[in-house]
Amino acid sequence: MTKIEAIKKHGMSAKGRKELMRHLKGRELTMDEAVHARCYDCMSYYADGTVDCRAPECPLYPYMPFRTVKKAKKTLIRKTGVKEKHDKKPARATGKNKPASTSLRLF
């Protein structure tokens, strides 16, 4: 049985299925499509359902389509050792504070 036949027989209809099928047929994929196809393949075609793989050591885990673990909030540790939420947002540039434009010379 080929991999395409196995996917058709056992594979759940989920994100990554059509992408993996296209890859196996020799077509090009975008980076997102390739990640979804890899997760679909790694999770045995989601035969047990669309669940989180719980493999944070995988470099593709942050892009896993059914990930339930959210990124931890960034914290700022001061010299005192106390953790505080990092709530500061960068200041928005307004028309008054924009830097003067500079011209770019190619030659």
Contact map, one row per residue, 1 for C-alpha under 8 A:
11101100000000000000000000000000000000000000000000000000000000000000000000000000000000000000000000000000000
11111100000000000000000000000000000000000000000000000000000000000000000000000000000000000000000000000000000
11111110000000000000000000000000000000000000000000000000000000000000000000000000000000000000000000000000000
01111111000000000000100100000000000000000000000000000000000000000000000000000000000000000000000000000000000
11111111100000000000000000000000000000000000000000000000000000000000000000000000000000000000000000000000000
11111111111000000000000000000000000000000000000000000000000000000000000000000000000000000000000000000000000
00111111111100001000000000000000000000000000100000000000000000000000000000000000000000000000000000000000000
00011111111000000000000000000000000000000000000000000000000000000000000000000000000000000000000000000000000
00001111111000000000000000000000000000000000000000000000000000000000000000000000000000000000000000000000000
00000111111100000000000000000000000000000000101000000000000000000000000000000000000000000000000000000000000
00000111111110001000000000000000000000000001111000000000000000000000000000000000000000000000000000000000000
00000010011111001000000000000000000000000000111010000000000000000000000000000000000000000000000000000000000
00000000001111101000000000000000000000000000000000000000000000000000000000000000000000000000000000000000000
00000000000111111000000000000000000000010000010001000000000000000000000000000000000000000000000000000000000
00000000000011111100000000000000000110010000000000000000000000001000000000000000000000000000000000000000000
00000000000001111111000000000000101111110000000000000000000000000000000000000000000000000000000000000000000
00000010001111111111100000000000000010010000100000000000000000000000000000000000000000000000000000000000000
00000000000000111111110000000000000010000000000000000000000000000000000000000000000000000000000000000000000
00000000000000011111111000001000110110000000000000000000000000000000000000000000000000000000000000000000000
00000000000000011111111100000000010111011000000000000000000000000000000000000000000000000000000000000000000
00010000000000001111111110000000000000000000000000000000000000000000000000000000000000000000000000000000000
00000000000000000111111111111000000000000000000000000000000000000000000000000000000000000000000000000000000
00000000000000000011111111111000000000000000000000000000000000000000000000000000000000000000000000000000000
00010000000000000001111111100000000000000000000000000000000000000000000000000000000000000000000000000000000
00000000000000000000111111100000000000000000000000000000000000000000000000000000000000000000000000000000000
00000000000000000000011111110000000000000000000000000000000000000000000000000000000000000000000000000000000
00000000000000000000011111111000000000000000000000000000000000000000000000000000000000000000000000000000000
00000000000000000000011001111100000000000000000000000000000000000000000000000000000000000000000000000000000
00000000000000000010011000111111110000000000000000000000000000000000000000000000000000000000000000000000000
00000000000000000000000000011111110000000000000000000000000000000000000000000000000000000000000000000000000
00000000000000000000000000001111111000000000000000000000000000000000000000000000000000000000000000000000000
00000000000000000000000000001111111100000000000000000000000000000000000000000000000000000000000000000000000
00000000000000010010000000001111111110000000000000000000000000000000000000000000000000000000000000000000000
00000000000000000011000000001111111111000000000000000000000000000000000000000000000000000000000000000000000
00000000000000010000000000000011111111100000000000000000000100110000000000000000000000000000000000000000000
00000000000000110011000000000001111111110000000000000000000000011000000000000000000000000000000000000000000
00000000000000111111000000000000111111111000000000000000000000000000000000000000000000000000000000000000000
00000000000000010001000000000000011111111100000000000000000000000000000000000000000000000000000000000000000
00000000000000010000000000000000001111111110000000000000000000010000000000000000000000000000000000000000000
00000000000001111001000000000000000111111111110000000000000000000000000000000000000000000000000000000000000
00000000000000000001000000000000000011111111100000000000000000000000000000000000000000000000000000000000000
00000000000000000000000000000000000001111111100000000000000000000000000000000000000000000000000000000000000
00000000000000000000000000000000000000111111111000001000000000000000000000000000000000000000000000000000000
00000000001000000000000000000000000000011111111000000000000000000000000000000000000000000000000000000000000
00000010011100001000000000000000000000011111111000000000000000000000000000000000000000000000000000000000000
00000000001101000000000000000000000000010011111111100000000000000000000000000000000000000000000000000000000
00000000011100000000000000000000000000000011111110000000000000000000000000000000000000000000000000000000000
00000000000000000000000000000000000000000000011111100000000000000000000000000000000000000000000000000000000
00000000000100000000000000000000000000000000011111100000000000000000000000000000000000000000000000000000000
00000000000001000000000000000000000000000000010111110000000000000100000000000000000000000000000000000000000
00000000000000000000000000000000000000000000010111111000000000000110000000000000000000000000000000000000000
00000000000000000000000000000000000000000000000001111100000000010111000000000000000000000000000000000000000
00000000000000000000000000000000000000000010000000111110000000000010000000000000000000000000000000000000000
00000000000000000000000000000000000000000000000000011111000000000010000000000000000000000000000000000000000
00000000000000000000000000000000000000000000000000001111110010000000000000000000000000000000000000000000000
00000000000000000000000000000000000000000000000000000111111011000000000000000000000000000000000000000000000
00000000000000000000000000000000000000000000000000000011111010000000000000000000000000000000000000000000000
00000000000000000000000000000000000000000000000000000011111110000000000000000000000000000000000000000000000
00000000000000000000000000000000000000000000000000000001111111000000000000000000000000000000000000000000000
00000000000000000000000000000000001000000000000000000000011111110000000000000000000000000000000000000000000
00000000000000000000000000000000000000000000000000000011111111110010000000000000000000000000000000000000000
00000000000000000000000000000000000000000000000000000001001111110010000000000000000000000000000000000000000
00000000000000000000000000000000001000000000000000000000000111111010000000000000000000000000000000000000000
00000000000000000000000000000000001100100000000000010000000111111110000000000000000000000000000000000000000
00000000000000100000000000000000000100000000000000000000000000111110000000000000000000000000000000000000000
00000000000000000000000000000000000000000000000001110000000000011111000000000000000000000000000000000000000
00000000000000000000000000000000000000000000000000111100000011111111110000000000000000000000000000000000000
00000000000000000000000000000000000000000000000000010000000000000111110000000000000000000000000000000000000
00000000000000000000000000000000000000000000000000000000000000000011111000000000000000000000000000000000000
00000000000000000000000000000000000000000000000000000000000000000011111100000000000000000000000000000000000
00000000000000000000000000000000000000000000000000000000000000000000111110000000000000000000000000000000000
00000000000000000000000000000000000000000000000000000000000000000000011111000000000000000000000000000000000
00000000000000000000000000000000000000000000000000000000000000000000001111100000000010000000000000000000000
00000000000000000000000000000000000000000000000000000000000000000000000111110000000011000000000000000000000
00000000000000000000000000000000000000000000000000000000000000000000000011111000001111000000000000000000000
00000000000000000000000000000000000000000000000000000000000000000000000001111100001111000000000000000000000
00000000000000000000000000000000000000000000000000000000000000000000000000111111111100000000000000000000000
00000000000000000000000000000000000000000000000000000000000000000000000000011111111100000000000000000000000
00000000000000000000000000000000000000000000000000000000000000000000000000001111110000000000000000000000000
00000000000000000000000000000000000000000000000000000000000000000000000000001111110000000000000000000000000
00000000000000000000000000000000000000000000000000000000000000000000000000001111111000000000000000000000000
00000000000000000000000000000000000000000000000000000000000000000000000000001111111100000000000000000000000
00000000000000000000000000000000000000000000000000000000000000000000000000111100111110000000000000000000000
00000000000000000000000000000000000000000000000000000000000000000000000000111100011111000000000000000000000
00000000000000000000000000000000000000000000000000000000000000000000000011110000001111100000000000000000000
00000000000000000000000000000000000000000000000000000000000000000000000001110000000111110000000000000000000
00000000000000000000000000000000000000000000000000000000000000000000000000000000000011111000000000000000000
00000000000000000000000000000000000000000000000000000000000000000000000000000000000001111100000000000000000
00000000000000000000000000000000000000000000000000000000000000000000000000000000000000111110000000000000000
00000000000000000000000000000000000000000000000000000000000000000000000000000000000000011111000000000000000
00000000000000000000000000000000000000000000000000000000000000000000000000000000000000001111100000000000000
00000000000000000000000000000000000000000000000000000000000000000000000000000000000000000111110000000000000
00000000000000000000000000000000000000000000000000000000000000000000000000000000000000000011111111000000000
00000000000000000000000000000000000000000000000000000000000000000000000000000000000000000001111111000000000
00000000000000000000000000000000000000000000000000000000000000000000000000000000000000000000111111000000000
00000000000000000000000000000000000000000000000000000000000000000000000000000000000000000000111111000000000
00000000000000000000000000000000000000000000000000000000000000000000000000000000000000000000111111100000000
00000000000000000000000000000000000000000000000000000000000000000000000000000000000000000000111111110000000
00000000000000000000000000000000000000000000000000000000000000000000000000000000000000000000000011111000000
00000000000000000000000000000000000000000000000000000000000000000000000000000000000000000000000001111100000
00000000000000000000000000000000000000000000000000000000000000000000000000000000000000000000000000111110000
00000000000000000000000000000000000000000000000000000000000000000000000000000000000000000000000000011111000
00000000000000000000000000000000000000000000000000000000000000000000000000000000000000000000000000001111100
00000000000000000000000000000000000000000000000000000000000000000000000000000000000000000000000000000111110
00000000000000000000000000000000000000000000000000000000000000000000000000000000000000000000000000000011111
00000000000000000000000000000000000000000000000000000000000000000000000000000000000000000000000000000001111
00000000000000000000000000000000000000000000000000000000000000000000000000000000000000000000000000000000111
